[in-house]
Amino acid sequence: MSAGTILVTGGAGYVGSHACKLLAARGYRPVVVDNLSRGHRWAVKWGPLEEGDVRDRDFLAGQFEKYAPEAVMHFAAFAYVGESVDQPDLYRDNNVRGAETLLDVIRDSTCRQFVFSSSCVVYGQPETSPIAETAPRRPVNPYGAGKKAVEDMLSDADAGSGLRSVSLRYFNAAGSDPDTEIGECHKPEPHVIPRALAAAAGEDDAFRINGTDFDTPDGTCIRDFIHVTDLADAHVRALDYLAGGGVTTRLNLGTGAGVSVREIGTAVGRVTGRDFPIVEGPRRAGDPARLVADASRARDVLGWRPEYADIETQIRHAWAWYQGPGAARAAGREP
C-alpha cells in the first residue's frame, strides 16, 4: 500500500496521534475520526480531522463515502481500568458498541484491512511470564473484557466478510515523540512515568507506589514499558503486512524486559536530576505482579523491533515533552 488513505479512529489521542505522524512520514494519508472527548485537537497535525463519534453510524458512513479509506486503524476507546470497574456500562457502550458500529459500516464498504489497538489486559492475571499470544485470555475488568470482545468480533468479521485484521496487544505505553511535536496529556493521568515526572516537577506532592508486597525482587509491580513511537511503528508495519496479503492475527508489543515501579521512580530521579518524595501505599485490586511480553511473533511477522527499548530513553523523551510543549498543552496554552 502506498500513499493510501487510512481512517484513524481516536487519532487525536496519545497513541493514535503518534501513529498519524508516522503514517504521514511513510506516505500514507491519515484521516482522523475523533469526538475529542478525551483526545486533543492540537494533536491532529498530519491530515484532516472529522469530529464525530464512532457510535454514530450515519456519521461514520459519511466518512467512508467521502474518503474511501483503504484501511482502518482503530484507537477510539476509553482506557482507564478503574473507571471501567466503576462504570462498566459506559465502557460497553463506548468501546464495544463503538467497535460494533464501525465494523457494521466497514462491512458495506470496500475496506478490508483493519489494525486494532488491543492490550495486554486481555490476559488478566497471567500464569506465566513472559506472556505469549497463546496464553489464555481471562480479563479481570470491563476494559479488558471489551478488548477481548472486539478481538472476537474481528475474527468473526474475517470469516463473515473477509475483513483481515491485526490486533496489537501492547503492554505499557510510555515516552513521547522524540521531536516533542506531540506527547502524552491525560486528565486524570493513569500512567506511572508521567505521575513520577509530575512529582519530580513539583506538580504533585509525591510519587505513589501502589503495593510493595508483590512476589518480585523489590516488592513492587513489574511492567514492560514500550515507547509510543515504537508502538506507532508496529501499527504501520501491520498495515504493510495486511497490504501484502497477511492473514488475521494477534500480536504482543513489548520489549520483553520488565521494570519495577520502584525502579521507575529511581530512573526518573536520575533523568531529571531531582529528588522527590515517594509514598508507599496498598495494592490496587487486580494488579498482577508481572506483565512482561513475549513479543517474538511481532518480530517474526512484522519485522518489528523496538528502537527505544531503554527505559531512561523513554523517560527522557517524556520529560522533554513534559517540560516543554506538554506543560503548555496541559495548561490549555499554545506552546
Secondary structure, 3 states (H helix, E strand, C coil): CCCCEEEEECCCCHHHHHHHHHHHHCCCEEEEEECCCCCCHHHCCCCCEEECCCCCHHHHHHHHHHHCCCEEEECCCCCCHHHHHHCHHHHHHHHHHHHHHHHHHHHCCCCCEEEEEEEHHHHCCCCCCCECCCCCCCCCCHHHHHHHHHHHHHHHHHHHHCCEEEEEEECEEECCCCCCCCCCCCCCCCCHHHHHHHHHCCCCCCEEEECCCCCCCCCCCEECEEEHHHHHHHHHHHHHHHHCCCCCEEEEECCCCCEEHHHHHHHHHHHHCCCCCEEEECCCCCCCCEECECCHHHHHHHCCCCCCCCHHHHHHHHHHHHHCHHHHHHCCCCC
